[in-house]
Amino acid sequence: MWQRVQTLYLFLSALFTGLLFFCDKARIITGAESEGVSFLVYWPYLVLIVLITLLNLIALCSYKFRVFQMRTAILSALFSLALQIWLAVDYFSCPEGVRFHLTVLFPLATIVFDILAARGIWADELMVRSASRLRSAKRKNH
């Protein structure tokens, strides 16, 4: 399982998404005081973060089923893209005095890692298919 680079990509993707449970999205500055705004305050964010994390963990654990693993990673990347677009809309429509943290770019890192993992999984699948095709052709010749 941990021998392939796509497993590392899926782990990093799950890690970045899992960190969103513990980090703040933004900080509201009012005068001399500031208050953190968590990702978990708004329940659609919470649902998307839980869904993305579960998809990444499922993809991480389903290494024996490469096609399913690849589809799960791609689905996770699509949900991460939706979350990133939603965060961008929030960023551009926020009132003055709100400072966003670097953590709003974690879904973007998740997208990159999921796509890299899906490419690695697909390359493995093509290698296994070509090896089995060569084996079956060798059996037919003998």
C-alpha positions as CSV (number, residue, x, y, z in Angstrom):
1,M,0.0,0.0,0.0
2,W,2.6,2.6,1.0
3,Q,5.0,1.6,-1.8
4,R,3.3,3.8,-4.4
5,V,3.6,7.6,-4.6
6,Q,-0.1,7.9,-5.2
7,T,-0.7,6.6,-1.6
8,L,1.4,9.5,-0.3
9,Y,-0.6,11.9,-2.5
10,L,-3.9,10.5,-1.1
11,F,-2.5,10.7,2.5
12,L,-1.5,14.4,2.0
13,S,-4.9,15.1,0.5
14,A,-6.7,13.6,3.5
15,L,-4.3,15.4,5.8
16,F,-4.9,18.8,4.3
17,T,-8.7,18.2,4.3
18,G,-8.6,16.9,7.9
19,L,-6.7,20.0,9.0
20,L,-9.7,22.1,8.1
21,F,-11.5,20.7,11.1
22,F,-9.0,22.3,13.4
23,C,-8.1,25.5,11.6
24,D,-9.9,28.9,11.3
25,K,-11.1,30.1,8.0
26,A,-10.8,33.8,8.7
27,R,-10.4,36.3,11.5
28,I,-12.8,39.2,12.0
29,I,-11.1,42.3,13.2
30,T,-13.2,44.7,15.2
31,G,-11.2,47.5,16.7
32,A,-8.5,46.1,19.0
33,E,-10.1,42.7,19.2
34,S,-10.2,39.8,16.7
35,E,-12.3,36.7,16.6
36,G,-11.6,33.5,14.6
37,V,-14.2,32.0,12.3
38,S,-14.0,28.3,11.9
39,F,-14.9,26.3,8.8
40,L,-17.3,24.2,11.0
41,V,-19.6,27.2,11.8
42,Y,-21.4,27.0,8.5
43,W,-22.9,23.6,8.1
44,P,-22.5,23.3,4.3
45,Y,-18.8,23.7,4.7
46,L,-18.9,21.0,7.4
47,V,-20.8,18.6,5.1
48,L,-18.3,19.2,2.2
49,I,-15.3,18.8,4.4
50,V,-16.6,15.6,5.9
51,L,-17.5,14.3,2.5
52,I,-14.1,15.1,1.0
53,T,-12.3,13.6,4.0
54,L,-14.3,10.4,3.8
55,L,-13.7,10.1,0.0
56,N,-9.9,10.6,0.5
57,L,-9.9,8.0,3.3
58,I,-11.9,5.5,1.2
59,A,-9.5,6.1,-1.7
60,L,-6.5,5.6,0.6
61,C,-7.9,2.3,1.9
62,S,-9.1,0.8,-1.4
63,Y,-5.7,0.2,-3.0
64,K,-6.7,-3.3,-4.3
65,F,-9.5,-1.8,-6.5
66,R,-7.6,0.7,-8.6
67,V,-10.4,1.9,-10.8
68,F,-12.6,2.5,-7.8
69,Q,-9.7,4.2,-6.1
70,M,-9.1,6.5,-9.1
71,R,-12.8,7.4,-9.4
72,T,-13.0,8.2,-5.7
73,A,-9.9,10.4,-5.9
74,I,-11.4,12.3,-8.9
75,L,-14.8,12.7,-7.1
76,S,-12.9,14.1,-4.1
77,A,-11.1,16.5,-6.3
78,L,-14.4,17.7,-7.8
79,F,-15.9,18.3,-4.3
80,S,-12.7,20.1,-3.3
81,L,-13.1,22.3,-6.4
82,A,-16.6,23.1,-5.3
83,L,-15.4,24.0,-1.8
84,Q,-12.6,26.1,-3.2
85,I,-15.0,28.0,-5.5
86,W,-17.3,28.6,-2.6
87,L,-14.5,29.9,-0.5
88,A,-13.4,32.2,-3.3
89,V,-16.9,33.6,-3.5
90,D,-16.9,34.2,0.2
91,Y,-13.5,35.9,-0.1
92,F,-14.6,38.3,-2.8
93,S,-17.9,39.1,-1.1
94,C,-16.7,39.5,2.5
95,P,-17.2,42.8,4.4
96,E,-14.2,44.9,5.4
97,G,-12.4,43.8,8.5
98,V,-12.3,40.1,7.6
99,R,-8.8,38.6,7.1
100,F,-8.7,35.2,5.5
101,H,-6.1,32.7,6.6
102,L,-3.8,30.6,4.4
103,T,-6.0,27.6,5.2
104,V,-8.6,28.7,2.6
105,L,-6.1,27.4,0.0
106,F,-6.0,23.8,1.5
107,P,-8.8,22.6,-0.8
108,L,-6.6,23.8,-3.8
109,A,-3.7,21.6,-2.5
110,T,-6.2,18.8,-2.0
111,I,-7.3,19.1,-5.7
112,V,-3.7,18.9,-6.9
113,F,-2.8,15.9,-4.7
114,D,-6.0,14.1,-5.8
115,I,-5.3,14.6,-9.5
116,L,-1.7,13.5,-9.0
117,A,-2.9,10.4,-7.2
118,A,-5.5,9.6,-9.9
119,R,-2.8,9.9,-12.6
120,G,-0.5,7.5,-10.6
121,I,-3.4,5.1,-10.1
122,W,-4.2,5.2,-13.8
123,A,-0.6,4.6,-14.8
124,D,-0.5,1.5,-12.5
125,E,-3.8,0.2,-14.0
126,L,-2.4,0.6,-17.5
127,M,0.8,-1.2,-16.5
128,V,-1.2,-4.1,-15.0
129,R,-3.4,-4.4,-18.0
130,S,-0.4,-4.4,-20.4
131,A,1.4,-7.0,-18.3
132,S,-1.7,-9.3,-18.3
133,R,-2.2,-8.8,-22.0
134,L,1.5,-9.8,-22.5
135,R,1.0,-12.9,-20.3
136,S,-2.2,-13.9,-22.1
137,A,-0.4,-13.5,-25.5
138,K,2.5,-15.6,-24.3
139,R,0.1,-18.4,-23.1
140,K,-1.5,-18.4,-26.6
141,N,1.8,-18.9,-28.3
142,H,2.8,-21.9,-26.2
